[in-house]
C-alpha cells in the first residue's frame, strides 16, 4: 500500500468516527491542476482524493473552505471536505465521493444556481483569499463592486500578465478598461451574491437522480452575472437552465455586454496559467469592450 493511502485512511477514520480499511484506489479526473483518485474501503465506502505538491496546501485548504461556504445552499449538492493531510512532499484533499454522470437537468441546475445567488453578504470579496486554478485570487473585502472587480480581478491579472511577458498592447487595453470600468454599470448595482467563482462546465454535474452538484470552487461574494458568464465561456448550460434561472432571478439587460467583461478575467487567467493564444483572445476582448463605451 502506498504510504499516502494510510495517511488518508487515518483522516477518514478520524473524521467519520469509523475505522477505514482501504481496499483499492483508482485514478479519476482531477483537472489540469491536481491528480485525482477514488479510494474505496472494504466496507464499500468511497472517497475522492486530490493530490498536489505540499507547497500548494493553501490551495486545498481554500477549496475545502469554499465547499463549506457553498453548502449553505440546500438546493445544490456540494461534496463535503473531510480535510487536508500531508505525506512526504505531497498534500491531499479528501472529499466525499459523488456519483456523477446522471441525466442532465438544466432546469434544476438553474433553480439551484439562483438559490445560491440569493445568499448574500454585507461586502464583496470573502473572508480569505483563494485560488482560480492555481493562480492566487485576492478577495479583500470591499463595499463597491466596480472597485473590487477593478482591483482584485482585472488589475491583479494584468500585473501577472506583465510578469508573464504579455504584449504592451494587451496590458494597455486592460489598464484603460480598468479606468473606464464604471461605464458598464450606469444603473446596475448588484448585491454581493455567493458565487462558485469558476463555474465552467467541468465544475458542475448531475447525480443519478438528476440532482445538480457543484465542486472545485473559487468562492467569493460578487455580481451573480460573473458566474452566469463563466457558464457560457467553456460549455453552456442550455436553454432550460436560463428559463429556470430567469424565472427566479431575471438577468439585467446589460448582462449581454458585461458577460464579456467578466469572462475577460478568466481568459487573462488562462494566459497566465497556460500562455499560448489566450493573450490575443484577451486583447480582442478588451478592445471590443472599450469600443462598447465609445
Secondary structure, DSSP 4 states (H G I P E B T S, - for coil): --HHHHHHHHHHHHHHSS---EEEEEEE--TTTSEEEEEEETTS-EEEEEEEEGGGHHHHHHHHHHHHHHTT-TTSEEPPEEEEEEETTEEEEEEE---B-----HHHHHHHHHHHHT-B-SSBB-SS-EEETTEEE----BS-HHHHIIIIIIHHHHHHHHHTT--HHHHHHHHHHHHTGGGG-SS-----EEE-S---GGGEEEBTT--EEE-S---EEE-HHHHHHHHTTSS---HHHHHHHHHHSPPPTTHHHHHHHHHHHHHHHHHHHH-TTHHHHHHHHHHHHHHHT-
